[in-house]
Each structure stands twice: as structure tokens, then as C-alpha cells.
Amino acid sequence: MALTIATVVCAYNESRLLPGCLYSLRAQTRPPDEILVVNNASTDETGEVARAVPGIRVIEEPAKAVAAALRSNVDVALTLYRSGSWAA
């Protein structure tokens, strides 16, 4: 059975650094079978830059989803933090 390797790159406003990251992943001795970029509601050209690299799949995360996830994470953190200490 062959092992499948996938790499997920989460990116927010990384249009300048993203190409180097993606081309490095593709140039590894054993490159991933799939490279997925999750564009976390960037306000720059991150999505377009990622799509310009051959073999890269891009998922666009809308700003509303990012805000909801952040809000959810804060709610969880506040629930875990009680009386000045983290709950186990």
C-alpha cells in the first residue's frame, strides 16, 4: 500500500513569501502528493499567487468564517479559564 502525503499551508496575507514555500515543498526529495493552501481571508493576492504555482489547490476561507472561528476559539478559551487558572 502506497503512502499518500498531503501538505496543508494556512496563509493570511502571505503573497510575498508563499511562492518560496510552495516551490520548496514541490522540490523536496519526496514531494507531497497534494499541496493545499487555505487562504484565510487575505486582503492581498495570496490566493492568486498560490493558484499560479502548478499543482496547488486553493481553498478560499471567507472573512465571516474566519471571524466566527476566532470568536468560537475565544469562547472555548474563556470557558476553560476559570478563577484565574486553566481548567484541566
NURO-219848 format. One record per atom (N, C-alpha, C, O, CB): atom name; x, y, z; residue number from 1. Coordinates in pm, 1 decimal, decimal comma, always signed. Glycine has a CB too. Layout:
BEGIN
+-------+----------+----------+----------+-----+
: atome :     east :    north :       up : num :
+-------+----------+----------+----------+-----+
:    CA :        X :        Y :        Z : NUM :
...
+-------+----------+----------+----------+-----+
This chain:
BEGIN
+-------+----------+----------+----------+-----+
: atome :     east :    north :       up : num :
+-------+----------+----------+----------+-----+
:     N :    +84,3 :   -117,8 :     +0,0 :   1 :
:    CA :     +0,0 :     +0,0 :     +0,0 :   1 :
:     C :    +88,9 :   +124,2 :     +0,0 :   1 :
:     O :   +176,4 :   +137,9 :    +85,5 :   1 :
:    CB :    -96,0 :     -0,2 :   +122,0 :   1 :
:     N :    +67,4 :   +212,6 :    -93,3 :   2 :
:    CA :   +147,2 :   +334,0 :   -104,6 :   2 :
:     C :    +98,2 :   +440,0 :     -6,1 :   2 :
:     O :    -21,8 :   +456,4 :    +15,6 :   2 :
:    CB :   +142,2 :   +388,3 :   -248,2 :   2 :
:     N :   +191,8 :   +509,7 :    +51,4 :   3 :
:    CA :   +161,9 :   +617,1 :   +144,6 :   3 :
:     C :   +133,4 :   +744,8 :    +66,6 :   3 :
:     O :   +210,3 :   +781,8 :    -22,1 :   3 :
:    CB :   +278,4 :   +638,2 :   +244,1 :   3 :
:     N :    +23,8 :   +811,9 :    +98,8 :   4 :
:    CA :    -10,5 :   +939,7 :    +36,0 :   4 :
:     C :    +24,2 :  +1051,7 :   +132,4 :   4 :
:     O :    -12,4 :  +1047,2 :   +249,9 :   4 :
:    CB :   -161,5 :   +945,1 :     -3,7 :   4 :
:     N :    +94,2 :  +1151,4 :    +82,8 :   5 :
:    CA :   +134,1 :  +1264,8 :   +165,7 :   5 :
:     C :    +63,8 :  +1389,7 :   +114,7 :   5 :
:     O :    +69,2 :  +1422,7 :     -3,7 :   5 :
:    CB :   +288,8 :  +1283,8 :   +164,8 :   5 :
:     N :     -2,6 :  +1458,4 :   +207,7 :   6 :
:    CA :    -66,2 :  +1585,8 :   +175,6 :   6 :
:     C :    -11,7 :  +1691,4 :   +270,2 :   6 :
:     O :    +14,0 :  +1664,0 :   +387,5 :   6 :
:    CB :   -221,8 :  +1576,2 :   +185,9 :   6 :
:     N :     +5,7 :  +1811,5 :   +218,7 :   7 :
:    CA :    +53,7 :  +1923,4 :   +299,2 :   7 :
:     C :    -50,2 :  +2033,8 :   +293,3 :   7 :
:     O :    -99,1 :  +2069,1 :   +186,0 :   7 :
:    CB :   +192,8 :  +1974,4 :   +249,5 :   7 :
:     N :    -83,6 :  +2088,1 :   +410,0 :   8 :
:    CA :   -177,9 :  +2199,7 :   +418,7 :   8 :
:     C :   -100,3 :  +2321,8 :   +464,4 :   8 :
:     O :    -32,7 :  +2319,4 :   +567,2 :   8 :
:    CB :   -296,8 :  +2168,0 :   +516,5 :   8 :
:     N :   -111,1 :  +2429,2 :   +386,2 :   9 :
:    CA :    -45,6 :  +2555,4 :   +420,0 :   9 :
:     C :   -155,4 :  +2657,3 :   +447,3 :   9 :
:     O :   -231,2 :  +2692,6 :   +356,9 :   9 :
:    CB :    +50,9 :  +2603,9 :   +304,7 :   9 :
:     N :   -164,5 :  +2704,2 :   +569,5 :  10 :
:    CA :   -260,8 :  +2809,3 :   +603,8 :  10 :
:     C :   -191,9 :  +2942,8 :   +582,7 :  10 :
:     O :    -81,2 :  +2964,6 :   +632,0 :  10 :
:    CB :   -313,0 :  +2794,8 :   +751,9 :  10 :
:     N :   -257,1 :  +3032,1 :   +509,6 :  11 :
:    CA :   -190,9 :  +3156,9 :   +473,7 :  11 :
:     C :   -284,4 :  +3276,1 :   +490,2 :  11 :
:     O :   -401,0 :  +3271,3 :   +450,9 :  11 :
:    CB :   -139,7 :  +3150,1 :   +330,3 :  11 :
:     N :   -231,9 :  +3381,5 :   +548,3 :  12 :
:    CA :   -302,4 :  +3509,1 :   +557,9 :  12 :
:     C :   -204,7 :  +3618,1 :   +517,3 :  12 :
:     O :   -104,7 :  +3642,5 :   +584,8 :  12 :
:    CB :   -358,9 :  +3533,7 :   +702,7 :  12 :
:     N :   -235,3 :  +3682,9 :   +406,5 :  13 :
:    CA :   -151,2 :  +3791,1 :   +353,4 :  13 :
:     C :     -4,8 :  +3748,7 :   +339,2 :  13 :
:     O :    +86,3 :  +3815,9 :   +387,5 :  13 :
:    CB :   -160,6 :  +3914,0 :   +443,9 :  13 :
:     N :    +14,7 :  +3635,8 :   +271,9 :  14 :
:    CA :   +149,3 :  +3580,5 :   +252,2 :  14 :
:     C :   +191,9 :  +3581,7 :   +106,1 :  14 :
:     O :   +275,6 :  +3500,8 :    +66,0 :  14 :
:    CB :   +155,5 :  +3438,8 :   +305,5 :  14 :
:     N :   +136,4 :  +3670,9 :    +26,4 :  15 :
:    CA :   +165,5 :  +3667,9 :   -117,3 :  15 :
:     C :   +314,1 :  +3682,4 :   -147,9 :  15 :
:     O :   +361,2 :  +3629,1 :   -248,4 :  15 :
:    CB :    +89,0 :  +3777,8 :   -187,4 :  15 :
:     N :   +387,8 :  +3751,9 :    -65,0 :  16 :
:    CA :   +530,6 :  +3773,5 :    -90,8 :  16 :
:     C :   +613,3 :  +3649,1 :    -59,6 :  16 :
:     O :   +707,7 :  +3618,5 :   -132,4 :  16 :
:    CB :   +581,8 :  +3891,5 :     -8,5 :  16 :
:     N :   +579,4 :  +3576,6 :    +47,8 :  17 :
:    CA :   +660,1 :  +3462,4 :    +90,3 :  17 :
:     C :   +607,1 :  +3327,0 :    +42,2 :  17 :
:     O :   +680,2 :  +3228,0 :    +42,2 :  17 :
:    CB :   +669,0 :  +3461,2 :   +239,5 :  17 :
:     N :   +481,7 :  +3323,0 :     +1,7 :  18 :
:    CA :   +417,7 :  +3196,9 :    -33,2 :  18 :
:     C :   +483,4 :  +3122,6 :   -149,8 :  18 :
:     O :   +499,3 :  +3000,9 :   -141,0 :  18 :
:    CB :   +275,3 :  +3222,2 :    -65,9 :  18 :
:     N :   +521,9 :  +3189,5 :   -257,9 :  19 :
:    CA :   +583,2 :  +3113,9 :   -368,5 :  19 :
:     C :   +706,2 :  +3034,2 :   -325,2 :  19 :
:     O :   +720,6 :  +2918,5 :   -364,5 :  19 :
:    CB :   +621,9 :  +3208,7 :   -480,4 :  19 :
:     N :   +793,9 :  +3092,5 :   -246,3 :  20 :
:    CA :   +912,4 :  +3021,1 :   -199,5 :  20 :
:     C :   +875,7 :  +2897,8 :   -118,9 :  20 :
:     O :   +937,5 :  +2792,4 :   -133,6 :  20 :
:    CB :   +999,4 :  +3113,0 :   -116,2 :  20 :
:     N :   +775,8 :  +2911,2 :    -34,4 :  21 :
:    CA :   +728,7 :  +2798,0 :    +45,6 :  21 :
:     C :   +675,8 :  +2686,5 :    -44,0 :  21 :
:     O :   +712,2 :  +2570,1 :    -27,0 :  21 :
:    CB :   +619,6 :  +2843,1 :   +143,7 :  21 :
:     N :   +590,6 :  +2722,0 :   -138,6 :  22 :
:    CA :   +526,9 :  +2620,9 :   -224,0 :  22 :
:     C :   +627,3 :  +2553,1 :   -316,6 :  22 :
:     O :   +622,8 :  +2431,4 :   -334,7 :  22 :
:    CB :   +415,5 :  +2684,5 :   -306,7 :  22 :
:     N :   +717,8 :  +2631,1 :   -375,1 :  23 :
:    CA :   +817,7 :  +2570,0 :   -463,3 :  23 :
:     C :   +914,9 :  +2482,7 :   -383,7 :  23 :
:     O :   +963,8 :  +2382,6 :   -436,0 :  23 :
:    CB :   +895,1 :  +2678,8 :   -540,3 :  23 :
:     N :   +943,8 :  +2518,9 :   -258,1 :  24 :
:    CA :  +1028,0 :  +2434,0 :   -173,3 :  24 :
:     C :   +959,7 :  +2301,1 :   -144,4 :  24 :
:     O :  +1023,5 :  +2195,9 :   -147,5 :  24 :
:    CB :  +1061,5 :  +2505,5 :    -41,8 :  24 :
:     N :   +830,1 :  +2306,1 :   -116,2 :  25 :
:    CA :   +755,9 :  +2182,0 :    -92,9 :  25 :
:     C :   +760,1 :  +2091,8 :   -215,8 :  25 :
:     O :   +779,6 :  +1970,8 :   -204,5 :  25 :
:    CB :   +610,4 :  +2212,9 :    -55,3 :  25 :
:     N :   +741,4 :  +2152,1 :   -333,9 :  26 :
:    CA :   +741,0 :  +2074,3 :   -457,6 :  26 :
:     C :   +878,7 :  +2016,4 :   -490,0 :  26 :
:     O :   +888,2 :  +1915,7 :   -560,0 :  26 :
:    CB :   +693,2 :  +2160,7 :   -573,0 :  26 :
:     N :   +985,9 :  +2079,3 :   -439,5 :  27 :
:    CA :  +1121,7 :  +2037,6 :   -473,7 :  27 :
:     C :  +1181,4 :  +1937,8 :   -374,5 :  27 :
:     O :  +1297,1 :  +1898,5 :   -390,0 :  27 :
:    CB :  +1210,6 :  +2158,2 :   -482,4 :  27 :
:     N :  +1106,9 :  +1896,7 :   -274,7 :  28 :
:    CA :  +1159,5 :  +1801,5 :   -177,5 :  28 :
:     C :  +1192,7 :  +1669,2 :   -244,3 :  28 :
:     O :  +1139,7 :  +1636,6 :   -350,6 :  28 :
:    CB :  +1059,4 :  +1779,6 :    -64,2 :  28 :
:     N :  +1281,6 :  +1592,9 :   -180,4 :  29 :
:    CA :  +1317,7 :  +1461,1 :   -231,7 :  29 :
:     C :  +1192,4 :  +1375,9 :   -251,7 :  29 :
:     O :  +1179,5 :  +1306,3 :   -352,5 :  29 :
:    CB :  +1416,0 :  +1390,7 :   -135,9 :  29 :
:     N :  +1101,5 :  +1381,4 :   -156,7 :  30 :
:    CA :   +971,2 :  +1313,9 :   -169,2 :  30 :
:     C :   +864,8 :  +1422,4 :   -156,3 :  30 :
:     O :   +817,7 :  +1450,3 :    -46,0 :  30 :
:    CB :   +952,0 :  +1199,3 :    -59,0 :  30 :
:     N :   +826,5 :  +1484,0 :   -268,8 :  31 :
:    CA :   +727,7 :  +1591,6 :   -260,8 :  31 :
:     C :   +590,3 :  +1537,5 :   -219,8 :  31 :
:     O :   +558,9 :  +1421,1 :   -244,3 :  31 :
:    CB :   +717,7 :  +1664,7 :   -395,7 :  31 :
:     N :   +510,0 :  +1622,2 :   -157,9 :  32 :
:    CA :   +375,0 :  +1578,9 :   -121,2 :  32 :
:     C :   +294,0 :  +1543,5 :   -245,7 :  32 :
:     O :   +314,8 :  +1600,5 :   -352,8 :  32 :
:    CB :   +303,2 :  +1688,8 :    -40,5 :  32 :
:     N :   +202,2 :  +1449,5 :   -230,4 :  33 :
:    CA :   +112,2 :  +1414,8 :   -340,2 :  33 :
:     C :    +12,3 :  +1527,2 :   -365,9 :  33 :
:     O :    -35,6 :  +1545,8 :   -477,7 :  33 :
:    CB :    +38,0 :  +1283,8 :   -309,6 :  33 :
:     N :    -17,4 :  +1600,8 :   -260,8 :  34 :
:    CA :   -110,8 :  +1713,1 :   -274,4 :  34 :
:     C :    -64,8 :  +1825,1 :   -183,6 :  34 :
:     O :    -25,2 :  +1802,1 :    -69,3 :  34 :
:    CB :   -257,1 :  +1670,4 :   -240,3 :  34 :
:     N :    -70,5 :  +1947,4 :   -235,8 :  35 :
:    CA :    -43,7 :  +2066,7 :   -155,9 :  35 :
:     C :   -169,2 :  +2152,0 :   -161,4 :  35 :
:     O :   -217,1 :  +2189,5 :   -268,5 :  35 :
:    CB :    +83,0 :  +2146,0 :   -208,2 :  35 :
:     N :   -220,8 :  +2181,2 :    -43,6 :  36 :
:    CA :   -344,0 :  +2257,1 :    -30,2 :  36 :
:     C :   -313,3 :  +2386,4 :    +44,2 :  36 :
:     O :   -256,4 :  +2383,6 :   +153,4 :  36 :
:    CB :   -453,5 :  +2174,4 :    +43,6 :  36 :
:     N :   -350,5 :  +2498,7 :    -14,2 :  37 :
:    CA :   -334,2 :  +2628,2 :    +52,8 :  37 :
:     C :   -471,7 :  +2674,3 :    +98,0 :  37 :
:     O :   -564,2 :  +2685,2 :    +17,5 :  37 :
:    CB :   -266,7 :  +2734,9 :    -41,8 :  37 :
:     N :   -484,6 :  +2701,3 :   +227,3 :  38 :
:    CA :   -607,2 :  +2759,0 :   +281,1 :  38 :
:     C :   -581,5 :  +2908,6 :   +294,9 :  38 :
:     O :   -504,5 :  +2952,2 :   +380,6 :  38 :
:    CB :   -648,6 :  +2692,8 :   +419,8 :  38 :
:     N :   -646,7 :  +2985,9 :   +209,9 :  39 :
:    CA :   -631,5 :  +3130,7 :   +210,9 :  39 :
:     C :   -730,2 :  +3187,4 :   +312,2 :  39 :
:     O :   -850,3 :  +3194,2 :   +286,2 :  39 :
:    CB :   -654,7 :  +3191,8 :    +68,4 :  39 :
:     N :   -678,7 :  +3227,9 :   +427,2 :  40 :
:    CA :   -761,7 :  +3272,7 :   +538,7 :  40 :
:     C :   -804,6 :  +3418,5 :   +524,1 :  40 :
:     O :   -761,8 :  +3504,8 :   +600,8 :  40 :
:    CB :   -687,2 :  +3254,2 :   +669,2 :  40 :
:     N :   -889,0 :  +3444,6 :   +425,3 :  41 :
:    CA :   -947,8 :  +3577,9 :   +402,8 :  41 :
:     C :   -841,5 :  +3686,2 :   +386,5 :  41 :
:     O :   -855,1 :  +3795,6 :   +441,2 :  41 :
:    CB :  -1040,2 :  +3614,6 :   +518,6 :  41 :
:     N :   -736,7 :  +3656,0 :   +312,0 :  42 :
:    CA :   -629,2 :  +3752,7 :   +289,7 :  42 :
:     C :   -681,8 :  +3876,4 :   +218,1 :  42 :
:     O :   -777,3 :  +3869,9 :   +140,7 :  42 :
:    CB :   -515,3 :  +3689,0 :   +208,6 :  42 :
:     N :   -617,4 :  +3988,2 :   +245,8 :  43 :
:    CA :   -653,0 :  +4112,7 :   +177,2 :  43 :
:     C :   -550,9 :  +4147,3 :    +69,3 :  43 :
:     O :   -561,1 :  +4252,0 :     +5,3 :  43 :
:    CB :   -664,1 :  +4227,9 :   +277,9 :  43 :
:     N :   -453,1 :  +4060,4 :    +49,1 :  44 :
:    CA :   -357,3 :  +4078,8 :    -59,7 :  44 :
:     C :   -383,9 :  +3972,1 :   -167,3 :  44 :
:     O :   -494,2 :  +3917,7 :   -173,0 :  44 :
:    CB :   -209,2 :  +4070,1 :     -6,7 :  44 :
:     N :   -288,3 :  +3942,4 :   -249,4 :  45 :
:    CA :   -306,3 :  +3849,1 :   -361,7 :  45 :
:     C :   -266,1 :  +3706,3 :   -327,2 :  45 :
:     O :   -225,6 :  +3631,7 :   -416,4 :  45 :
:    CB :   -226,1 :  +3896,0 :   -480,9 :  45 :
:     N :   -275,7 :  +3666,5 :   -202,6 :  46 :
:    CA :   -232,3 :  +3533,3 :   -160,4 :  46 :
:     C :   -296,6 :  +3422,6 :   -242,7 :  46 :
:     O :   -226,4 :  +3332,4 :   -288,4 :  46 :
:    CB :   -264,2 :  +3512,6 :    -14,0 :  46 :
:     N :   -427,3 :  +3426,7 :   -263,0 :  47 :
:    CA :   -496,2 :  +3323,4 :   -339,6 :  47 :
:     C :   -448,0 :  +3314,8 :   -483,0 :  47 :
:     O :   -423,9 :  +3205,8 :   -534,7 :  47 :
:    CB :   -643,9 :  +3348,5 :   -338,0 :  47 :
:     N :   -434,0 :  +3429,0 :   -546,6 :  48 :
:    CA :   -389,1 :  +3432,4 :   -686,2 :  48 :
:     C :   -245,3 :  +3381,4 :   -698,9 :  48 :
:     O :   -212,3 :  +3308,1 :   -792,1 :  48 :
:    CB :   -399,5 :  +3575,7 :   -742,5 :  48 :
:     N :   -161,6 :  +3420,7 :   -604,9 :  49 :
:    CA :    -21,8 :  +3376,8 :   -605,7 :  49 :
:     C :    -15,1 :  +3224,7 :   -590,2 :  49 :
:     O :    +61,5 :  +3158,5 :   -660,4 :  49 :
:    CB :    +58,5 :  +3446,7 :   -492,2 :  49 :
:     N :    -94,1 :  +3169,9 :   -499,5 :  50 :
:    CA :    -94,3 :  +3024,5 :   -478,3 :  50 :
:     C :   -142,8 :  +2951,6 :   -602,8 :  50 :
:     O :    -85,1 :  +2850,1 :   -641,6 :  50 :
:    CB :   -182,6 :  +2987,5 :   -358,0 :  50 :
:     N :   -248,1 :  +3002,3 :   -665,5 :  51 :
:    CA :   -302,1 :  +2937,8 :   -786,4 :  51 :
:     C :   -205,0 :  +2944,1 :   -904,0 :  51 :
:     O :   -216,0 :  +2864,3 :   -997,1 :  51 :
:    CB :   -434,0 :  +3003,3 :   -826,1 :  51 :
:     N :   -110,9 :  +3036,7 :   -901,1 :  52 :
:    CA :    -13,4 :  +3049,4 :  -1009,9 :  52 :
:     C :    +94,2 :  +2940,5 :  -1004,0 :  52 :
:     O :   +165,9 :  +2919,2 :  -1101,8 :  52 :
:    CB :    +52,5 :  +3187,0 :  -1005,0 :  52 :
:     N :   +105,7 :  +2872,2 :   -891,1 :  53 :
:    CA :   +204,3 :  +2764,6 :   -877,1 :  53 :
:     C :   +138,1 :  +2635,1 :   -923,8 :  53 :
:     O :    +33,4 :  +2597,4 :   -871,2 :  53 :
:    CB :   +256,1 :  +2752,2 :   -728,0 :  53 :
:     N :   +197,0 :  +2566,6 :  -1021,2 :  54 :
:    CA :   +136,4 :  +2444,3 :  -1074,5 :  54 :
:     C :   +114,0 :  +2337,6 :   -966,8 :  54 :
:     O :   +199,2 :  +2315,3 :   -880,9 :  54 :
:    CB :   +224,0 :  +2387,4 :  -1184,7 :  54 :
:     N :     -1,0 :  +2273,3 :   -973,3 :  55 :
:    CA :    -31,1 :  +2161,6 :   -885,0 :  55 :
:     C :    -78,7 :  +2199,0 :   -745,7 :  55 :
:     O :    -89,6 :  +2112,0 :   -659,3 :  55 :
:    CB :    +87,4 :  +2077,9 :   -872,6 :  55 :
:     N :   -107,1 :  +2325,9 :   -722,0 :  56 :
:    CA :   -151,4 :  +2371,2 :   -590,1 :  56 :
:     C :   -302,8 :  +2387,6 :   -592,8 :  56 :
:     O :   -358,7 :  +2445,6 :   -685,8 :  56 :
:    CB :    -81,6 :  +2505,1 :   -549,6 :  56 :
:     N :   -367,9 :  +2335,6 :   -489,5 :  57 :
:    CA :   -512,5 :  +2353,4 :   -475,3 :  57 :
:     C :   -536,3 :  +2458,6 :   -367,7 :  57 :
:     O :   -472,9 :  +2455,5 :   -262,2 :  57 :
:    CB :   -584,3 :  +2217,9 :   -439,2 :  57 :
:     N :   -627,3 :  +2551,3 :   -394,3 :  58 :
:    CA :   -652,4 :  +2662,6 :   -302,3 :  58 :
:     C :   -796,5 :  +2656,3 :   -253,3 :  58 :
:     O :   -890,0 :  +2637,4 :   -331,1 :  58 :
:    CB :   -624,0 :  +2799,4 :   -371,0 :  58 :
:     N :   -811,7 :  +2672,4 :   -122,7 :  59 :
:    CA :   -943,9 :  +2686,7 :    -62,7 :  59 :
:     C :   -951,9 :  +2827,3 :     -7,8 :  59 :
:     O :   -867,2 :  +2868,8 :    +71,3 :  59 :
:    CB :   -970,1 :  +2579,2 :    +49,4 :  59 :
:     N :  -1053,3 :  +2900,5 :    -49,4 :  60 :
:    CA :  -1072,2 :  +3037,3 :     -2,6 :  60 :
:     C :  -1160,5 :  +3036,2 :   +121,7 :  60 :
:     O :  -1273,3 :  +2987,1 :   +117,8 :  60 :
:    CB :  -1134,6 :  +3126,1 :   -113,7 :  60 :
:     N :  -1110,1 :  +3089,1 :   +229,6 :  61 :
:    CA :  -1184,8 :  +3099,6 :   +354,4 :  61 :
:     C :  -1244,9 :  +3239,8 :   +359,9 :  61 :
:     O :  -1170,8 :  +3338,0 :   +365,2 :  61 :
:    CB :  -1093,1 :  +3070,9 :   +479,6 :  61 :
:     N :  -1377,6 :  +3251,1 :   +358,9 :  62 :
:    CA :  -1438,0 :  +3384,9 :   +363,5 :  62 :
:     C :  -1414,7 :  +3452,6 :   +498,1 :  62 :
:     O :  -1399,1 :  +3385,4 :   +600,1 :  62 :
:    CB :  -1588,2 :  +3376,4 :   +335,3 :  62 :
:     N :  -1412,3 :  +3584,2 :   +498,0 :  63 :
:    CA :  -1384,6 :  +3660,9 :   +619,9 :  63 :
:     C :  -1482,3 :  +3626,3 :   +730,8 :  63 :
:     O :  -1443,0 :  +3621,1 :   +847,3 :  63 :
:    CB :  -1390,2 :  +3810,5 :   +591,1 :  63 :
:     N :  -1608,4 :  +3602,6 :   +697,7 :  64 :
:    CA :  -1707,3 :  +3569,1 :   +800,5 :  64 :
:     C :  -1670,8 :  +3440,2 :   +872,3 :  64 :
:     O :  -1684,8 :  +3431,3 :   +994,3 :  64 :
:    CB :  -1846,3 :  +3556,6 :   +738,7 :  64 :
:     N :  -1624,3 :  +3340,1 :   +798,3 :  65 :
:    CA :  -1588,0 :  +3211,4 :   +858,6 :  65 :
:     C :  -1468,4 :  +3227,7 :   +951,8 :  65 :
:     O :  -1464,5 :  +3167,1 :  +1058,9 :  65 :
:    CB :  -1556,4 :  +3107,0 :   +749,3 :  65 :
:     N :  -1370,8 :  +3309,1 :   +911,8 :  66 :
:    CA :  -1252,8 :  +3332,1 :   +995,1 :  66 :
:     C :  -1294,2 :  +3402,0 :  +1124,1 :  66 :
:     O :  -1248,8 :  +3364,8 :  +1232,3 :  66 :
:    CB :  -1146,9 :  +3416,2 :   +919,0 :  66 :
:     N :  -1381,1 :  +3504,2 :  +1112,7 :  67 :
:    CA :  -1427,2 :  +3576,2 :  +1232,1 :  67 :
:     C :  -1503,7 :  +3482,8 :  +1324,8 :  67 :
:     O :  -1486,7 :  +3489,0 :  +1446,6 :  67 :
:    CB :  -1515,9 :  +3695,8 :  +1192,6 :  67 :
:     N :  -1587,6 :  +3396,5 :  +1268,7 :  68 :
:    CA :  -1664,7 :  +3302,9 :  +1351,3 :  68 :
:     C :  -1572,4 :  +3204,0 :  +1421,1 :  68 :
:     O :  -1594,4 :  +3171,3 :  +1537,7 :  68 :
:    CB :  -1768,0 :  +3227,3 :  +1265,5 :  68 :
:     N :  -1469,7 :  +3156,0 :  +1352,2 :  69 :
:    CA :  -1375,5 :  +3062,3 :  +1412,8 :  69 :
:     C :  -1299,0 :  +3128,5 :  +1526,5 :  69 :
:     O :  -1278,9 :  +3067,9 :  +1631,7 :  69 :
:    CB :  -1277,8 :  +3008,6 :  +1307,7 :  69 :
:     N :  -1256,6 :  +3252,4 :  +1505,7 :  70 :
:    CA :  -1185,9 :  +3324,1 :  +1612,0 :  70 :
:     C :  -1276,9 :  +3343,5 :  +1732,7 :  70 :
:     O :  -1235,2 :  +3323,5 :  +1846,8 :  70 :
:    CB :  -1135,0 :  +3460,5 :  +1561,1 :  70 :
:     N :  -1401,2 :  +3382,6 :  +1707,0 :  71 :
:    CA :  -1497,0 :  +3403,3 :  +1815,0 :  71 :
:     C :  -1519,3 :  +3272,6 :  +1891,2 :  71 :
:     O :  -1525,3 :  +3272,7 :  +2014,1 :  71 :
:    CB :  -1630,8 :  +3457,2 :  +1759,5 :  71 :
:     N :  -1531,5 :  +3161,9 :  +1819,0 :  72 :
:    CA :  -1551,4 :  +3031,4 :  +1880,5 :  72 :
:     C :  -1431,2 :  +2992,9 :  +1966,4 :  72 :
:     O :  -1447,9 :  +2942,6 :  +2077,5 :  72 :
:    CB :  -1576,1 :  +2925,1 :  +1773,1 :  72 :
:     N :  -1310,4 :  +3016,4 :  +1915,6 :  73 :
:    CA :  -1189,5 :  +2983,6 :  +1991,6 :  73 :
:     C :  -1179,2 :  +3066,0 :  +2118,7 :  73 :
:     O :  -1135,5 :  +3015,2 :  +2222,0 :  73 :
:    CB :  -1065,6 :  +3005,3 :  +1905,9 :  73 :
:     N :  -1219,1 :  +3193,1 :  +2112,8 :  74 :
:    CA :  -1216,9 :  +3277,7 :  +2231,6 :  74 :
:     C :  -1318,5 :  +3225,9 :  +2332,4 :  74 :
:     O :  -1289,1 :  +3220,4 :  +2451,8 :  74 :
:    CB :  -1246,4 :  +3425,3 :  +2195,2 :  74 :
:     N :  -1438,0 :  +3187,6 :  +2286,5 :  75 :
:    CA :  -1539,6 :  +3133,3 :  +2376,1 :  75 :
:     C :  -1488,7 :  +3008,4 :  +2446,6 :  75 :
:     O :  -1509,2 :  +2992,3 :  +2566,9 :  75 :
:    CB :  -1667,8 :  +3101,7 :  +2298,9 :  75 :
:     N :  -1422,5 :  +2920,0 :  +2372,8 :  76 :
:    CA :  -1367,7 :  +2797,5 :  +2432,2 :  76 :
:     C :  -1259,8 :  +2832,5 :  +2534,1 :  76 :
:     O :  -1256,7 :  +2775,3 :  +2643,0 :  76 :
:    CB :  -1310,0 :  +2704,1 :  +2322,7 :  76 :
:     N :  -1172,1 :  +2925,4 :  +2499,8 :  77 :
:    CA :  -1065,1 :  +2964,4 :  +2591,1 :  77 :
:     C :  -1121,9 :  +3023,6 :  +2719,1 :  77 :
:     O :  -1073,1 :  +2993,6 :  +2828,1 :  77 :
:    CB :   -971,3 :  +3064,6 :  +2523,9 :  77 :
:     N :  -1224,3 :  +3107,3 :  +2707,3 :  78 :
:    CA :  -1284,6 :  +3167,4 :  +2826,6 :  78 :
:     C :  -1354,4 :  +3062,6 :  +2911,9 :  78 :
:     O :  -1355,9 :  +3072,5 :  +3034,6 :  78 :
:    CB :  -1383,9 :  +3276,7 :  +2786,9 :  78 :
:     N :  -1411,7 :  +2963,1 :  +2847,5 :  79 :
:    CA :  -1476,8 :  +2856,1 :  +2922,2 :  79 :
:     C :  -1374,6 :  +2772,9 :  +2999,5 :  79 :
:     O :  -1400,8 :  +2732,3 :  +3112,7 :  79 :
:    CB :  -1557,1 :  +2766,6 :  +2827,6 :  79 :
:     N :  -1258,3 :  +2747,1 :  +2939,1 :  80 :
:    CA :  -1154,8 :  +2667,5 :  +3003,9 :  80 :
:     C :  -1083,6 :  +2743,8 :  +3116,1 :  80 :
:     O :  -1031,3 :  +2683,6 :  +3209,9 :  80 :
:    CB :  -1053,5 :  +2621,9 :  +2901,0 :  80 :
:     N :  -1082,5 :  +2875,8 :  +3105,3 :  81 :
:    CA :  -1010,3 :  +2956,1 :  +3203,6 :  81 :
:     C :  -1109,2 :  +2998,2 :  +3313,0 :  81 :
:     O :  -1198,5 :  +3079,7 :  +3289,7 :  81 :
:    CB :   -942,9 :  +3081,7 :  +3136,4 :  81 :
:     N :  -1091,7 :  +2941,5 :  +3431,4 :  82 :
:    CA :  -1182,7 :  +2971,8 :  +3542,0 :  82 :
:     C :  -1103,5 :  +3013,4 :  +3663,3 :  82 :
:     O :   -998,0 :  +2957,1 :  +3692,5 :  82 :
:    CB :  -1271,9 :  +2851,2 :  +3575,4 :  82 :
:     N :  -1153,8 :  +3110,5 :  +3732,6 :  83 :
:    CA :  -1095,0 :  +3152,7 :  +3860,5 :  83 :
:     C :   -945,0 :  +3176,4 :  +3851,3 :  83 :
:     O :   -871,1 :  +3143,8 :  +3944,2 :  83 :
:    CB :  -1122,7 :  +3048,9 :  +3966,8 :  83 :
:     N :   -900,8 :  +3231,7 :  +3742,5 :  84 :
:    CA :   -759,6 :  +3267,1 :  +3729,6 :  84 :
:     C :   -667,1 :  +3151,4 :  +3697,3 :  84 :
:     O :   -545,2 :  +3167,9 :  +3702,5 :  84 :
:    CB :   -714,0 :  +3330,1 :  +3854,1 :  84 :
:     N :   -721,5 :  +3033,2 :  +3663,7 :  85 :
:    CA :   -635,7 :  +2921,4 :  +3626,0 :  85 :
:     C :   -704,0 :  +2840,2 :  +3517,3 :  85 :
:     O :   -826,3 :  +2842,1 :  +3503,9 :  85 :
:    CB :   -603,1 :  +2832,5 :  +3748,5 :  85 :
:     N :   -623,4 :  +2769,2 :  +3440,1 :  86 :
:    CA :   -676,7 :  +2687,8 :  +3330,6 :  86 :
:     C :   -737,2 :  +2560,9 :  +3387,4 :  86 :
:     O :   -676,1 :  +2493,2 :  +3470,1 :  86 :
:    CB :   -566,2 :  +2654,0 :  +3227,0 :  86 :
:     N :   -859,1 :  +2528,7 :  +3342,0 :  87 :
:    CA :   -924,9 :  +2404,9 :  +3383,4 :  87 :
:     C :   -857,9 :  +2286,5 :  +3314,7 :  87 :
:     O :   -812,6 :  +2297,2 :  +3200,7 :  87 :
:    CB :  -1076,8 :  +2408,8 :  +3350,2 :  87 :
:     N :   -852,0 :  +2176,2 :  +3383,1 :  88 :
:    CA :   -789,8 :  +2056,7 :  +3326,6 :  88 :
:     C :   -889,1 :  +1982,9 :  +3238,7 :  88 :
:     O :   -855,8 :  +1879,1 :  +3181,5 :  88 :
:    CB :   -737,6 :  +1964,1 :  +3437,8 :  88 :
+-------+----------+----------+----------+-----+
